Amino acid sequence: MTPAPIKPEIPFETFAAIDIRVGTIVDVGEVASSQKLAQLRVDFGDHTRTILAGIRKERGDAIGELVGKQALFVVNLPPRKMAGVMSEGMLFDIGFADGVLPALAMPERPVPNGTRAG
């Protein structure tokens, strides 16, 4: 596979405005009205959030294996209703945009929930 071209440069301030944090997935459920969305309950240390992720088709029954794993999440996007459920962030995964089986972006060792990336 040839990597995709690098996107155009952006000012550092644009990157710095994105709030990416580590959270622990404490629960995973299905979104009844969607074949692709999973409903993640994520602990960020001082609060938990519901975050929807389009990962059910890639993971099938294995979505339950995500419980207890730490991953990176974008937490400063506006809440968005999808399939009738409000999502309060976005899972930061690797590979989907390139047609590769997605993998979680996760720390190499446990870190406190809510730790910022970048």
C-alpha positions as CSV (number, residue, x, y, z in Angstrom):
1,M,0.0,0.0,0.0
2,T,1.3,3.4,-0.9
3,P,0.6,6.0,1.8
4,A,-1.9,8.8,1.0
5,P,-0.4,12.2,0.0
6,I,0.4,14.5,2.9
7,K,-2.4,17.1,3.5
8,P,-1.6,20.8,3.0
9,E,0.2,22.6,5.9
10,I,-1.9,24.2,8.6
11,P,-0.9,26.8,11.2
12,F,0.3,25.3,14.5
13,E,-2.6,27.2,16.2
14,T,-5.1,25.1,14.2
15,F,-3.5,21.9,15.5
16,A,-3.2,23.3,19.0
17,A,-7.0,24.0,19.1
18,I,-7.8,20.2,18.8
19,D,-8.2,18.7,22.3
20,I,-7.2,15.1,22.2
21,R,-7.3,13.2,25.5
22,V,-6.8,9.7,26.8
23,G,-9.9,8.0,28.1
24,T,-10.7,4.4,29.3
25,I,-13.6,2.7,27.5
26,V,-15.8,1.5,30.4
27,D,-18.8,0.2,28.4
28,V,-19.6,-0.7,24.8
29,G,-23.1,-1.1,23.4
30,E,-24.9,-1.2,20.1
31,V,-26.9,1.7,18.7
32,A,-30.2,0.0,17.8
33,S,-30.9,2.0,14.7
34,S,-27.5,1.6,13.2
35,Q,-25.5,-1.3,11.8
36,K,-22.1,0.4,12.1
37,L,-22.3,2.6,15.2
38,A,-21.1,1.4,18.6
39,Q,-21.9,3.4,21.8
40,L,-18.8,3.8,23.9
41,R,-19.0,5.1,27.5
42,V,-15.6,6.7,28.2
43,D,-14.0,7.7,31.5
44,F,-11.9,10.9,31.3
45,G,-11.0,11.0,34.9
46,D,-13.2,13.9,36.1
47,H,-16.3,12.9,33.9
48,T,-17.6,10.2,31.5
49,R,-19.0,10.8,28.1
50,T,-20.9,8.9,25.5
51,I,-19.0,8.7,22.2
52,L,-20.3,7.0,19.1
53,A,-17.9,5.3,16.8
54,G,-18.5,3.6,13.4
55,I,-16.6,0.5,14.4
56,R,-19.2,-2.3,14.5
57,K,-18.7,-3.6,11.0
58,E,-14.9,-3.8,11.4
59,R,-15.0,-5.5,14.8
60,G,-18.2,-7.4,14.8
61,D,-18.7,-9.2,18.1
62,A,-15.2,-8.1,19.2
63,I,-16.4,-4.6,20.2
64,G,-16.8,-5.9,23.7
65,E,-13.1,-6.5,23.8
66,L,-12.6,-2.7,23.9
67,V,-13.9,-2.5,27.5
68,G,-11.0,-1.5,29.8
69,K,-8.7,-0.2,27.0
70,Q,-7.4,3.3,26.9
71,A,-7.6,5.2,23.6
72,L,-7.3,8.7,22.2
73,F,-10.5,10.8,21.7
74,V,-11.2,14.3,20.3
75,V,-13.2,16.0,23.1
76,N,-13.8,19.5,21.9
77,L,-16.0,18.9,19.0
78,P,-19.6,20.0,19.3
79,P,-22.0,17.3,20.5
80,R,-23.7,15.6,17.5
81,K,-26.8,13.4,17.3
82,M,-26.3,10.3,15.2
83,A,-28.9,7.6,14.8
84,G,-30.9,9.2,17.5
85,V,-28.1,9.2,20.1
86,M,-26.0,12.2,21.2
87,S,-22.2,11.7,20.7
88,E,-19.9,13.9,22.8
89,G,-16.6,13.4,21.0
90,M,-14.8,11.3,18.5
91,L,-12.7,8.2,18.7
92,F,-9.3,8.8,17.2
93,D,-8.4,5.7,15.4
94,I,-5.8,4.7,12.8
95,G,-6.4,3.2,9.3
96,F,-10.0,3.8,8.4
97,A,-9.3,6.7,6.0
98,D,-6.8,4.4,4.1
99,G,-9.0,1.4,3.9
100,V,-6.9,-0.5,6.5
101,L,-8.6,-2.4,9.3
102,P,-8.9,0.3,11.9
103,A,-6.8,0.1,15.1
104,L,-7.1,2.2,18.3
105,A,-4.7,5.0,18.8
106,M,-3.6,4.3,22.3
107,P,-0.8,5.0,24.8
108,E,2.0,2.5,25.1
109,R,1.5,2.3,28.8
110,P,-1.4,3.2,31.2
111,V,-1.7,7.0,31.8
112,P,-4.2,8.9,33.9
113,N,-7.6,9.3,32.2
114,G,-7.9,12.9,30.8
115,T,-4.2,13.2,29.9
116,R,-3.8,15.4,26.9
117,A,-2.1,14.3,23.6
118,G,0.2,16.6,21.7
